[in-house]
Amino acid sequence: MVRTYFLLAWTWTRAAAAYPVSFWLMTLLGVVVAGMDVAVILVVFANTTTLAGFSREEVLFLYGAASLSFTLCDLFVSNIDRVSQHIKAGTLDVFLIRPVSAWLQLATDRFTATRAGRVVQAAVVLGYAVTALGLDPGRLWMLPVMLATGVVIFTALWTLGGALQFVLTDAPEVTNAFTYGGQQLTQYPLAIYGRDLVKAVTYVLPLAFVNWQPGLYVLGRDDPFGTPEFTRFLGPVAAPALALLAALAWRQGIRHYRSTGS
């Protein structure tokens, strides 16, 4: 399955690379656009020393961790949110009759390798923050766990959004509210938001486990909302649970899909 994914992705990448100037300009543009988010953080800290009690480097750490997970998913699975276009055009039937998972085909459909520039930008920011903070080496084992958890959560959100489009074919923006909106939410310390919102993204939609809860452990910080210490380690539980829900929803969407007949 992995080999098939990369073969399909490579096909689209070769097609895009046939126009090298455009390819590299789009990659560079992705880095610049992503850099605007960092610029906003720097502007904020040009006028203050802390944000909800977190220093500039700590905020960049949280931003980098969330953005790296998100941009990896944006690169590899975000095309799932184009399901409704295929349903309305009648082209989803083509994916279903092929001997390859429809989910995998949709994820690689029109694969956009130029999004890799955003991944590099997020990795650079995270690397800088980790170096500048001089974090406790004994806590850094959580970093790869946190990134993997974030990837699973965002992948599950995109899959749920794709499944929802089998019912709401004219509302892909609804799914963007949870994917791109989730990324915007996790770029900053959750301490800047209201308690009720933080509870919702901890116990209902587990966005807090993308970078906030595990990030508090890595940074050696207490949770301003007073959640128990063990919550920092629940990401590997919350992420698979959401992924299972997404897989079931996707399966139901596929099973109940009715061909357009075109």
C-alpha positions, 0 to 999 in steps of 0.5 A: 500500500505504501509503495503504491501510494508513492508510485502514484505520488511520484507520477504527479510529481514528475508531471509537475516537475516538467515545468521546473520554473513553475515547480520551484516558484510554487515551492518557494511561495509555499515557504513564504506564505507559511513564513507569514505565520511566523512573522505574526508571532514575531510581531506579537513578541516585538510588543510583549515578552510573553504570551499567556505566560509563554516566551517567544521560543516556547510559542515557536516550539508549539507552532513548529510542532503543530505546523510540522504535523499539519504540513505533512498531512497537507502534503500527503492526505489533504486531497481527500477533501476533494471527494465532493468534487468527484462525487458531483463530477461522477468520477468517484466511480473510477476510483472505486472500480480500481484494485487499489483503496479509494482512500489512497487514490484520492489522497494522491489525486493531483498530488502537490509536491510543492507543498513540501516547502511548508514542511521544510519551513515548519521543521526549521522553526521547530529545530530552532526552538528546540535548540534555543530552549535548551530542553531537558534531554530526558523529555525529548523522547516525547517529541517524535511521539507528539509529531506522530500523534499530530499526524494521525489526528490531522489525517483522521480529521481530513478523513472524517471531513471526506466521509462527511462529504458523502452526505454534504457534497456542497460543504467542503468548507465545513471540513476545512473548519476542522483541518485548517481551522485546527491548525490555526488553533494549535499554532498558539498556546491554548492558554490564550483561549477560554476554558470551555474551548480548551475542554472541547479540544481536549475531551471531545475533538482531541486537538490539544494532543497535537502539541499542547498537552505533550508540549507542556511535558517537553517544556516542563510546564504546568497546565494553566487549566489544571488538567492532571499530569497524566493527560500529557501522555494520552496522545497515543490513546486519543489519536488512534481512537479518532483514527478508528472513528474516521475509518468507520465513517469513511467506510460507511460513506463508501458503502452508502455511496450511490453511483451517479450513473454517468 
